[in-house]
């Protein structure tokens, strides 16, 4: 099973998170968003944190889905690859 962290819960991030939630090959280990979102019923039980770097270090995902604004992609992508 592949452990996934989804960063960003706008339309695209929610869509990706729900897809990982539904696929038995993946374990959605956490969600990252700058503010506290209202989660869809399928995502309601998942932890949401505002600190990407803390979530990455603590949850130790195998895969990171970056669905944030493009100005954070380089930082988040580099941190994920280093982890």
Buried (B, 14 or more C-beta within 10 A) or exposed (E): EEBBBBBBBEEEBBBBBBBBBEEEEBBBBBBBBBEEBEBEEBBEEBEBBEEBEEBBEBBEBEBBBBBBEEEBBEEBEEBBEEE
